[in-house]
Amino acid sequence: MLLNNKKCHGISTLALVAGLGFSGTTQAFNVYEDGETYFDLYGRIHLTLNNDDGNDYISEEGSRLGFKAGHRINPKLEGFIRAEFRFTANDRDEARPNVIDDIRNTYVGLRFEDVGAVKVGNFDSIYYQNISKVINVRNTVDWRALAKGGARARGNSISFESQSFDGFSLGVAGKLDPEDEDAGEEETLNLMGYVAYETGPVRFAAGYDEAEGDDDALLGASVTYKISPQLSVGALFEEQGDIRHYGIAPVFSYSEGKIYGNVSYMENSDMNLSDVQYVAGGSYRLSDPMFVYLEYASSTDREINAIDKDWWALGVRYDF
């Protein structure tokens, strides 16, 4: 989708954000738009009071400032950029000397009308965005997957993701890690990809991650089903060598927020081990940009890429 010629003076439309491939629920304030060029600012403050197995502390959860910009090069081609800076919002001493503690979602790209988009830089794994993310419904407490957003991603990456063609779409990506002679590491290129099909309220996706550096490649499949305007469910299957992972995550939306959770079952057939992790939570929206939530996570004492603790979190998040 390319920019229209209508001048905009408020919050950027969700369609604009989605059309450029920006993920997440972050809002954006439109600073400038003239029909060919736009510039948006966005940000978030996200703080949480945690009880992690009896240990109480306050944490910040990805507080950020960022911008998005784009320019129509010709009627069928658009260039876009994004940069996002994460900072320590909960403690002045922790923020010293480097207030900016992470750089995320920072890339440049081209969108070809009716074809798709290419981008280069720092962004979440396309495997995560299309496969494992379907059960990532929490805000703070831990969750698990065989590949989360930063796995073989978030830097030195390039991707192509197609438009939808009669419900079908696909994506491929690669991450290039240069040679590190001091560490004795050779140059590596990790490849991943996915295919997806969406029809009505249902979306299916299957993904592959070469998992460079591991003994086995990662395979995954996901499905999301919007049962009603209030209720949706995501389900996940992953396999990597002897490890299999099954997950399901329902989300119920009510007038002022959401009630959500997930159940994750993981097994290692070689070691004859398995466990289950549970996540549950609920949110209440105080206003369009601001909500509060309460969450809980627990797992068994057999740890297979899991947490072994009871974790409560009470949080507040404000997006602009």
Stockholm file with secondary structure:
# STOCKHOLM 1.0

chainA/1-320         MLLNNKKCHGISTLALVAGLGFSGTTQAFNVYEDGETYFDLYGRIHLTLNNDDGNDYISEEGSRLGFKAGHRINPKLEGFIRAEFRFTANDRDEARPNVIDDIRNTYVGLRFEDVGAVKVGNFDSIYYQNISKVINVRNTVDWRALAKGGARARGNSISFESQSFDGFSLGVAGKLDPEDEDAGEEETLNLMGYVAYETGPVRFAAGYDEAEGDDDALLGASVTYKISPQLSVGALFEEQGDIRHYGIAPVFSYSEGKIYGNVSYMENSDMNLSDVQYVAGGSYRLSDPMFVYLEYASSTDREINAIDKDWWALGVRYDF
#=GR chainA/1-320 SS CCCCSCCCCSBCCHHHHHHTTCCSSCCCEEEEECSSEEEEEEEEEEEEEEEETTEEEEEECCCEEEEEEEEEEETTEEEEEEEEEEECCSCHHHHSSCSEEEEEEEEEEEEETTTEEEEEEECCCHHHHHTGGGGCCCSSSCCCCSSCTTTTCSSSEEEEEECCBTTEEEEEEEEEECCBTTTTBCCEEEEEEEEEEEETTEEEEEEEECCTTSSSCEEEEEEEEECSSSEEEEEEEEEETTEEEEEEEEEEEETTEEEEEEEEEEEETTTTEEEEEEEEEEEEESSSSEEEEEEEEEECSSCSSSCCSEEEEEEEEEEC
#=GC SS_cons         CCCCSCCCCSBCCHHHHHHTTCCSSCCCEEEEECSSEEEEEEEEEEEEEEEETTEEEEEECCCEEEEEEEEEEETTEEEEEEEEEEECCSCHHHHSSCSEEEEEEEEEEEEETTTEEEEEEECCCHHHHHTGGGGCCCSSSCCCCSSCTTTTCSSSEEEEEECCBTTEEEEEEEEEECCBTTTTBCCEEEEEEEEEEEETTEEEEEEEECCTTSSSCEEEEEEEEECSSSEEEEEEEEEETTEEEEEEEEEEEETTEEEEEEEEEEEETTTTEEEEEEEEEEEEESSSSEEEEEEEEEECSSCSSSCCSEEEEEEEEEEC
//
